[in-house]
Amino acid sequence: MPNKKLDRLAIILSGVLASIGILGLTGWSTGWRDLASINPAYIPISPDTSLAFLMLGLIVMYLIAQQGARAGNMLVSTILAVISLYGVLKFTENFLPLDLTLESILFPATEKVGPFVIKRMSPITGVLLFLSSAVLQLKMLYRNGPKTTHVISAVGVITFAAGFIAAVGYLYGTPLLYGGNVIPLAALTAIGFILLGCTLVLLAGRQSILLRPFLGTLAYARLLRVLLPLIVLAILLQGFADKLITQGLNINVVLVTALLSLFFAVLTGGVVFQLSRIIFRQADMAEIERIRSEEKNLQLAFIIEYSEDAIISKSLDGLILSWNTGAQRMYGYTKEEVLHRPISIIIPPDCQEEMTQILGQIRTGGHVDHYETRRQRKDGTQIVVSISISPLCDAEGKLLGASSIARDITEHKRAEEQLLIHSRAVEQSPASIVMTNTDGAIEYVNPKFVQLTGYSLEEVIGANPRILKSDEKPIEEYKQLWDLITSGNQWRGEFRNKKKNGELYWESAVISSIRNEQGKITHFLAVKEDITERKQAEEALHRSEEKFRAIFENNSSALALIEPDTTISMVNDAYCHMSGYTREEVIGMSWTQQIPPEDLERLKEYNRRRLLDPDDAPDKYEFKFYRKGGEIRFALMSVSMMRSTSKIITSFLDITERKKMEEALRASEDQIRLLLNSTAEAIYGIDLDGNCTFCNNSCIQKLGYQDASELIGKNMHWQIHSKRVDGTPYPVEECRIFAAFQKGENSHVEDEVLWRADGTSFPAEYWSYPEWRGGKMLGSVVTFFDITQRKQAEAEREKLIKELQFALDNVHTLQGLIPICANCKKIRDDTGYWQQVEGYIQSHSLAKFSHGICPDCAAIMYPDYLKNKPKRAEK
């Protein structure tokens, strides 16, 4: 814990150090050099040294103010690192013909004092700045570690000594002491290092081996605090007076030195004499008081040393000052291991803050009584202690620290916790607990008893448990119970008792006797559990089992209960009828014996998966089974697993006849499909939404699709009938194909077009018939033809008639033969159209027709004849 007096003094000294830095910088910035040198004949403090003093002073004040906080440490650490590096470079420059810093650029100067250029840092200053910055870094990193404090103190003494020697050199006019052959220390720099050295020693704190002898109330500490500063001051004053008188008055140097030495010797001797009387008078009085209280202290020390409790005293900084045998037993540390070490070694990490609060309370004159907390032994185990802490003062009433008395209450707390746990277990038990004396009077019931019975605590204390009797248990059983527990034995059984409101309930009870240390029965304890719901569940289960058996036996479906090992344990009459086995024959038989090999492995796999995970296998599937006698039948089985027992309830349906019907239906469907696909008519079906349900090959080909999947499920109006002949949209409401199922009437159309997959259209003639099943409209069936050729023939006929009519109107007489092919007529003769033309011409003219065959038709009809026919000789 920090010492506030030392901290305040360190802050003052660091503030003065920062002021020296400001003074030097002000002198150089304003041109008033006396501010940086004190005396015009002295070397002035360099600007970079002034800046370093300013930064170090501020950093020391920051470290004291923060007291362990981490905020801003990165910036401070960086500044200290820069100062350290700069000091090293300045020291190194003294041995190398190089300018390692920017000093000559930042602070250019040509003026000299003696052989030395001003504004240049001394290498001695560089070393001292490096050391000071380094130990301040250690202070930030390790705080108040023992080794850190000693290093800081040592560097502080070195820094102070260097500054003091330089100051003496200036006072006595001896340049060797403040420089020699190197750039000398400035006078202000020397004073600054004296302040910085003192600050570092104070910053190390009471734990520093250099500062410790000066602290405390002992006589030697008082002498050191008075005499050392007095001696140093006397030497400095003598040197200053010597120089002042010798130089100012021009008197013999030897005579002045001798006289001043005599004067200061007499003055110092007188002061020391008076101070020693004061100091040692107090010491003598303390010695007398010590002798008077020695016996009392010895007695008190003996009591403290051998007390069972741990008695420890500690300073206000938290350092252990005394450690008795009880503390050694309790914490495992010997006195030598802990004296002058922080009390925190016996405090768990999560309890460290409480000691800071307690010592803060002690500082204000308070004390702590029977404070329960945890402490940590040397082996790392933690114990629970009760601590009383009071202020520790000297004979004058000055607060020195704190004294604590700790008692290990770990076992006591453990026993309390166990008792509390047991008490809570009884209080919070879901079981009803009753304790009576040997006369049967109730002395204790837990809250569950009150909740269950409806009696209040006041109503049952002192009463007999007979208040719960329902008179359903015979008196003889109560007598047997009493005889059993009074003899020291335990009784177990069930009661049907009665609550305060008259409601009956079931209890399972264990009643036993409680004996005292002498083995005498003092009480009886009943632990009872409300089993009303269990009883009701048992009754419900019994009723459920009866209901299950009735449903199982009388079910029209074939049912079987199969054990996990595949054996059949229960079947109903319907199963016996289906399988042909009697109940006696099938019970104990494995269901695998009734399954043909081609289905057995599949069913075994389903069963295995179901046992591992009931949801992993299908619950319905078809298979073949052997009926008694070897006949193979088909069955549909539904499976339900009883998860609690892994038993399986199976329901069988003989589907042999249905399978035969399905086979016949499939054969019929195949025939219908073959018929549809072999007809030249294009046929497709649609449902009530207009979506395609089936189509034959002719339909697929005429519409230009690859397979039926491109049409099935598609709306046929939008697929093939969405536009008229002229390309305008064809509204679905007007579609005469859909009219078949929308109006329930047939439709026949031959003046519309259908559209192929490639976007082209063709004229079609179609019929749409409504499809009914069981009196319900299902959709419609559509057949269509591509009438492109018919339309072309009709167009040719009309064209030919028009041409002939024109010829007849312009030719009065037709003579000779008209060479018309009797086979093709050059115009396709589809429905007798040419015969009509020929008859018309014969009746309206004198033309006659030649019915020979044209060369093209002859080549097609008589190829062999034309090959063998001799060619006509060319003319």
C-alpha positions, 0 to 999 in steps of 0.5 A, a space after each residue: 500500500 502506498 505511503 501518502 507522505 512519501 508520495 506527497 514529497 515525491 510529487 513536490 520534488 518531481 514538480 520542482 524538477 519539471 520547473 527546472 525543465 521549464 526554466 531552462 526552456 524559457 531561458 533559451 526561448 526568450 534569450 535570457 540565458 541566466 535562467 538556464 545557467 544561474 550564473 553567467 560563468 556557469 555552463 547553462 542547462 541544454 534545451 534537450 536536458 530541460 525537455 527531458 527534466 520536464 517530461 520525467 517530472 510529469 511522468 513521475 507525477 503521473 505514476 504516483 497519481 495513477 497508482 497501478 492504473 493502465 490507462 495511458 501507459 503506452 504513451 508514457 512507456 514510449 516517451 521513456 523509451 525515447 529518453 533512454 535511447 537519446 541518453 545512450 546516443 549522447 553517451 556514445 557520441 563522446 567516443 565516436 567522431 559522429 553526431 548521432 542525434 539531431 541536437 546540432 540541427 535542432 539547437 544550433 549554437 557556436 558560443 562557447 564557455 571555455 572549450 565547450 559549446 553551449 546547448 550540448 548535453 553532457 555524456 554524463 547526463 545521457 547516462 543518468 537519463 538512460 538509467 532513470 528512464 529505464 527504472 521508471 519503465 521497470 516501475 510501470 511493468 512490475 510496480 512494487 516488486 521487491 527487486 524492482 524497488 531495490 533497483 529504483 533505489 540504487 539508481 536514485 542514489 547514483 543519480 543523487 550522488 552524481 548531481 551532488 558531486 557536480 553541485 559541490 564542484 560548482 560550489 568549490 569552483 572545481 571543474 573536475 567534479 562536474 565535467 573534467 575533459 568531457 562536456 560538463 554538467 550544468 549547474 541547473 542539471 546538477 540540481 535537477 539530478 539531485 531532485 530526480 535521485 531523491 524522487 526515485 528513492 521516494 518512489 521506491 517506497 518503504 520497501 527500499 533497503 536504502 530508504 528503510 533505515 530512515 523511516 520509523 520511530 527508532 532512535 537511529 532512524 531519527 538520528 539519520 533523518 536529522 544528522 545526514 541532511 544537517 551534515 550535507 547542508 553544513 558541507 555545502 554551506 561551508 563551501 559556498 561561504 568559503 568561495 563567497 568570502 575568498 572571492 568577494 573579500 580577497 582574504 587568505 584562502 587558508 585562513 578563511 577555510 580554517 575559520 569556517 571549518 571551526 565555525 561549522 564544527 562548533 555549530 554542528 556539534 552544538 546542534 547534534 548535542 541538543 538533538 541527541 539529548 532530545 532523541 535519547 531522552 525519548 529513548 531512555 523513557 521508552 527503555 524504562 517503559 519497555 522494562 516495566 511492560 516486558 513481563 506483561 508483553 512476555 505473557 501477552 506474547 506467549 498467549 499470542 504465540 501459542 493461541 489456537 487462532 491465527 494472530 497476525 499484525 501488518 503495516 498499513 502498506 499490507 506487510 506482515 509484521 508478526 506471525 504466531 504459531 496458530 497462523 503457521 498451523 492454519 496457513 502452512 507458512 513459517 514465520 521466516 517465510 512471511 515476515 515483511 511480505 505482503 499479506 496478499 500471499 494468504 488472500 485468494 485472488 478474488 478476495 484481494 480487494 477486500 483487504 484494501 477496503 479493510 485497511 482503509 477502514 482501519 485508517 479511519 479508526 474503525 475495526 472489523 468484528 467476526 468477518 467471515 471470508 476465505 483465505 488461501 493456505 501455502 498448498 493452495 487450498 482455501 479455508 473459511 475463516 472468521 476474522 476480527 481486525 483492529 487498529 495497531 498503534 504505538 505507545 503514543 497512539 500513532 496508527 502503525 498498522 492492523 492486528 487480526 485474529 482469524 479462526 478456521 471455521 471451515 469444518 463448522 461452515 461445512 457442518 452448517 451447510 450440510 445441516 442446511 442442505 438436510 434441512 432444505 431437503 426435508 423442507 423441500 422434499 416432495 415426500 410428506 414427512 411426519 415425526 412423532 414422539 414415542 406417545 404418537 404425538 406429532 412434533 414435526 411435519 414438513 410443508 408437503 404434509 400441510 399441502 397434501 392433507 389440508 391441515 395447518 401446522 398449528 392443527 397437527 402439532 401435538 395431534 395423533 396421526 390417527 386424524 388421517 385414518 379412513 377406517 379402510 385398513 383393519 385395526 389389526 394391521 395398525 397394531 402390527 405396525 405399532 409393534 414393529 416400530 416400537 421394537 426398533 424395526 422398520 415398517 413399509 406399506 400403503 395407506 388410504 388416508 383422508 384429508 381434512 376436507 374428507 377427500 381420500 388419497 393413497 400413500 406409500 409409507 416407510 416408518 422407522 424409529 429414531 434412537 439417541 446416543 444411548 440407543 433409546 428410541 426417542 421418536 418415530 419418523 414417517 416418510 410418505 409419498 402420495 401415490 394416488 395418481 399412481 394408483 389411478 394410473 394402475 387402475 386405468 392401465 388395468 382397464 386399458 389392458 382389458 379394453 385392449 384385449 377386447 378390441 384385439 380379440 374382436 377386431 375384424 382385422 388379423 392382429 398379432 403381437 410380436 416380441 423383439 425376438 420375432 416370436 408371436 405372443 398374441 393373435 386374434 381369431 381373424 389372424 387364425 382364420 387368415 393364416 389357417 393356424 390355430 392359436 396354439 400353433 401360432 403362439 411362440 412361432 417366429 413370424 419369419 417362418 411364414 414369409 417366403 425367402 424373396 420377401 424375408 430379407 426385406 422384412 428383416 431389414 425393416 424390423 432391424 431398422 425399426 428396433 434401432 429407430 421406430 421412425 426409420 422403417 415404413 409402417 405399411 408394406 406388402 409382402 407374400 406369406 405362407 398360409 398353413 399348407 404352403 399356399 402363398 397369399 398376399 398381405 398388406 401389413 400395418 406396423 405399430 411399435 410399443 416404444 416402451 417394450 419394443 414389441 410390435 403390433 401388426 395388422 394383416 389384410 389379405 389382399 390376394 384377391 385385390 392383387 389378382 384384380 390389380 393384375 387384371 386391371 393392369 393387363 386391361 390398361 395395357 391393352 387400352 394403351 396399345 389400342 390408343 397408340 396403334 390408332 391413327 387418330 390423335 387422342 388426348 384426355 383433360 381434367 376439369 382444369 383443362 390439364 392433359 391427363 393422357 395422350 397417344 402417340 399419334 397426338 404427340 407426333 401430330 403436335 410435334 412433341 418428343 414424348 408424352 411428358 411434354 404434354 401431361 399436366 399442361 393446360 391443353 388450351 394454352 398449349 395447342 388452342 390459344 390462337 385462332 386461324 388469323 393468329 388472334 387470341 382465342 379466349 379460354 371461355 369460348 373454347 369449344 374443346 372445354 365446352 364438353 366438360 363445362 356444359 356436359 355436351 359433345 362438341 364437333 368442330 372442323 373450322 379451327 386450327 391447332 398449334 404445334 410445338 414449333 409454333 406452326 398451326 394446321 387445320 383440324 377437325 376434332 370431337 370433344 366428349 365429356 368423361 363421366 365416372 360414377 355419375 361424376 364429371 371427370 373431364 373430357 376426351 378429345 380426338 382430332 385429325 389433321 385435315 390439311 390435305 383435305 383442305 388442299 384438295 377442296 381448294 384444288 377442286 374449287 380452282 379447277 371448276 372455276 377454270 373449266 367454267 371459264 373455258 366452257 364459257 369461252 369455247 363453243 366446241 371441243 373436239 378430239 381427245 383431252 389427255 387426262 391420266 386415268 390414274 392421277 388426272 394430274 389432280 388428286 381424285 379424293 371423293 369423286 370430284 374429277 368424275 363430277 368435272 368429267 361428267 360436267 364437260 361431257 354434258 356441256 361440250 363435244 369434247 371426249 376424254 382419253 383414259 390412257 395412263 401418263 408416263 409418270 403413272 406408268 413408271 410407278 404402276 408397270 415398272 417391269 413392263 417399261 424395262 422390257 419394252 423395246 425402245 422406239 427407233 429415233 427418227 
